Amino acid sequence: MSLTRYDRIRNLSHLSMANQDAPLTGEALIKEVCRRIRVARSYWDAHNNAACRGERDRAIFLYNTLSKEQKEQIPQVLRVWLRYRSEKYFGAHRTSPKSARKSK
């Protein structure tokens, strides 16, 4: 059985910065949030909605752990994209993504 592209990517998840032993704090956490938002935006620009949704969810999870002062250190362009523009397309009011398989 060959691995799909998704399986190969998932097997590399142990290399991700978010899966470190110690949780991120302070400046490292702010950098990680910015990085994840930028990655989500690059997926969005490439019309890769599934990957964008996953990165956006991770970015929002980390963003919600920040204090008010830390949130202000995130560039405004990134904050706006994360909260408003992407919410329009990936919000709870939208239909959830369907499987790529077609029923026979």
N, C-alpha and C positions, 0 to 999 in steps of 0.2 A: 504494500500500500504506500503510495507516494504522498508526501506532505503537500498540502495546499500552500499557497502563498501566505494565507492568514496563519496557518499552523507554524510556518517558519518564523514569522514575525513574533508570534506569541511565545515561541521557545526562546527568543532573545530578550524577553521581558526582564530577566534577572540582571540585565546590563543597564536598565533604566535608572536614572537618578532618583526617581521617586521610590524605588524599592531598596534603598539603602537601609542598613541596620538601624541607624539613629535617625529619628525624624528631623526634618529640616526646620530650622528656626532662623529668625532674624533676616539678615541680608540674603542668605542662601535661599530661604523660602520665597522672598520677593523675586529673586532672579528666576527661580523655578516657575513661579506663576507667570512671569513675563515670557519665559521661554515657551511654556505650554500654550499661551494665548497666541504667540507668533506662529507656532507650529499649526495650531488650529486654523489660523488665518491663511497660512500657505496651503493647507488642504482645501480650504474654502475656495481660494483662487484657482486651484487645480480641479475644481468641481468634484472632489472626492468627499462626498457628503457623509458617508459612513465613518471615515477616519476623522473628519472634522468634528462630528458629533462626539466621538470618543474622547478626543483631545479636549474639546470644549467642556465636557463633563468633568474631566480630571482637573482642568484649570479652575472651574467654578468651585469644585470641592476644596481645592487649596486656597482659592481666593476667599472663601467663606471662613477660613481659619485665621485670616489676617485681622489684626486690630485696625481701628479706624486710621491711626497714624500710618500704619504700614500700607493700607489701601491707597492712601494719598501719594505714596511713593511710586505706585504703578503709573506709567504714563497714561494721560487722559485718553489718548487715541485707543489704547488697548482696553482700558476700562469701558469705554463707550461701546466698542465692538463686542466685548464679552457680554455686557448686560443688555444692550438694546438691539443692535442689529442682528446678532445671532439668535436672540430670543424670538425674533420674528419668524425665523425659519425652523428653529429646533425647540421651541417652547412646548409646554405641556398641552397646549390647545391644538398642536399639530398631530397628524396621524403618525403613529410609530412606524419605524422602518420595517419593511417586509423582507422575507427571506428572498435570496436571489434565485432560488429554485422555483420552477413553475410546476404546478400540480398537473398530473396527467389524467 
